[in-house]
Amino acid sequence: MSLKEELAAFRARAESKRAPEVVAAMHRAVDELRACGAIGRVLKVGERAPEFTLPDQRGEPVSSAALLARGPLVVTFYRGVW
């Protein structure tokens, strides 16, 4: 099975566990992102992200510049609760 086929199967299994209106809302959100041109603004491999400041797990602001001064930086986003 190819990766594309595996991902399609995974999506089908995940969507089968959600209410149809939730799945429809998720698909609309993806369609809106595509329509607004968000894909064209995504960073490419090797591009430098703009500097930013975000709250840490305690709500304290942390800047990317401060973290980069200490070494390489990996940023992970968690979607939270939908």
N, C-alpha and C positions, 0 to 999 in steps of 0.2 A: 504494500500500500504506500502510495506517495505521501509526502508531507501535506500536500494540498488536500488529498483525500482524508488523511487523518484529522486535519483541522476542520474540515467540513463535517466529519462524523462527530467530533467533539462538540462543535457548535450545535448540531442537531440534538445531541443528548442534553446539552445544557438548556437549550430552548424548550425542550419537551418537558422540563421540570418547572417552567415558569408559566404564569397566566398569559393567555394570548395578548391581552392588552399591554402587558409589560414588554413582551417581545416586540410588539408593534411600536411601542414608544422607543425602545432601543434602536430599532431599525430606522425610525424617523430621525433620531439624533445623529446616527451615522450618515444618513442621507444629507442632513443639514450641514454637517461638517464637510462633506464632499462638495456640496453645492457652493459653499462660501469660500472655497479655495484653500481650506486649511492644509490640505496635503502639500501644496506648493510652499508653505511656510515652515514645514517641519525641518528641523536640523538634519543635515546629511552626515554620514559617517565622517569623522575627523573635524567637523566644524566645531568652533568654540561657542558654547552657550553664553548668552548675555549674563552679566552679573545680576544676582538677585538676593533678596533677604526674605526668609520665610520663618515661621515659628517652629520651634522644635517641639518635642513631646510634652514639654512643660509650658509651652506657650511663649517661650523666650525667643526673641529674634536672633537668627543666625545668618550671617552673610556668606555667600559662596566665596567671596574674596578671602575672608578669614579662614575658611576651611581649606581653600587651595594653598594658602600660605603654609599649611601644615603638611601638604602632600597631595597626591591624586584624590579626586573627588568623584564619587559615584552617587547619582541621584536616583532615588526610587520613589515612584508615586503609588499611593494606595487609593483606590477609588472610594473607600469609605462605605457607607450604607446607602443603598439605592432603594 
